[in-house]
Amino acid sequence: MKKIILFLLISSSAWAQQVMPEKYNYNDFNLIVKVEDKEKYYNQMLQEKPEDKSKPAQYNDYRGSLATAWLAKGNLERYKYYTKNNLEFSFINLVDFTYALEYLVEDSKNLKIVEQVSGEYLDMLDKAKTTDELTKDRMQVLLEVNAMANAKLGNVELAMKNIERSSTIKGMREGKYFKDSKSNYLNRYGIVLAAAGQDKKALDLLMEAVRTADSNPKLVATLREVYKKVKDNEEGLDQLVKSLQDEAYQKYYKEVEKLYIADSKIPFQGSIPDPNTDGKGEMITILTAKQHAKNVSLPNMNGKTVNFADYKGKILVIDFWTTGCTPCVAAFAGFEKVVADYKNDPFQLFVINLFEEQKTVKSFVAKKGISLDVLQDEPNEAYDIQATPTKIVFDPMGNIRFYGVGYAGSTDREYYKLKAMVEIIKARNI
């Protein structure tokens, strides 16, 4: 049964349009990976199906998608072409718009583009006096990237003003929804503080972020640069970073250790407290294992059958996701770090897509550059998953030792938690 509980908001139209699509439709358009091919599709559509003047917003989603895709490539001219008529982004387009600016701000050659485009959009949002929480959350990010760009361009006063303004907006930074929301904010705040000459304050901020696992590789890199400014050398830097990371890891190791499942006889049901009962003790089932892992077989992206039985003797991690589940994809960066750590060990991790057609998944994987091994369980039959993201971790004999739901909130925290699960299983299977 295609039933799923989403504890976090969906940010995609992946579940829309169940009817037979027309020759030109947004679903097919959205499957196209390269922006040049998307633009060709759009132009062909306009030739065969010109815009209805009585419906001025008829093709807004197409234009919004093209605008953000060109922006992500640093092509300001094409971005402006598709936004020249004061295009209003849908929320999905607005998310992609902020993703594009977040990507561009890391590249010094694109700072002026980020400063200009984010500034213009912020002005528009201010005039619109937006009140919905999702748009306000994206406004937070726009203020952050604008501040970071201005800090690197030497406009320190404006950078400080915008990063502090971002700090006052109530958004979803603590909600563990978008990838690295808090980590990225703290990293950008540290960059602005350092640009303003407040190096010690920046270092303290970044150290605390690493200690509490509100961190990612970019933030750690910033910490290293600020440390060298404060100390005027690198002495003790590696030891400091390692001690902070070890402290964070040990905290989550102890938390995860309590979740170890000593007895997971089949049939097995995994449950969590019902988030809708205000902690009254009611539980809901998020997964059901009616068969041993060795009996599970699922297709990969090439249609080849993958048998879990072939992974006996290895620690096996499976994580269930959909393209419409933003927290699901947010967790992947942490998984990639775990996969890198255990590339020479008896270990395997699969991310298993639910409910969607292969063409949808393959397009998404290509556009997002996902490097993890992807399988599909379109009918959701293997473990009857009722919430995404949900992960299950098996010991080398195929016994379920851990399961969990949700995104940990940062790349490093996701990494520490899963790494701890692997290490605990290794320690108990000596």
Order of alpha helices (4+ residues) and beta strands (2+ residues): alpha-alpha-alpha-alpha-alpha-alpha-alpha-alpha-alpha-alpha-alpha-alpha-beta-beta-beta-beta-beta-alpha-alpha-beta-alpha-beta-beta-beta-alpha
